[in-house]
């Protein structure tokens, strides 16, 4: 297509898109009239209150020390300590040093037995 044909087609396309935009509103005080028979908008529903943040309580998971860290035990420790997440830390495993108050850490030995339950 030559530039002389392309330019008028681009202008026509832009005008067509601009026509779809609805009535132009100018100035800060411009308003759109609302018909008398228009349905009323639904009432605003308040957003639910934010849930309280989960906080790890390591003392409630101390019962797990000495037990095998299988899937069921990890889930129970998570629930008992009111933690959002659980991290099982094996010997010589590299972990991040970030502190998360909503996470419980289960240190395990080479046999996968829990050696410590902590919230650091």
Secondary structure by P-SEA (a helix, b strand, c coil): ccaaaaaaaaaaaaaaaaaacccccccccbbbbbccccccccccccccccccccccccccccccccccccaaaaaaaaaaacccbbbbbcccbbbbccccccbbbbbbcccccccccccc
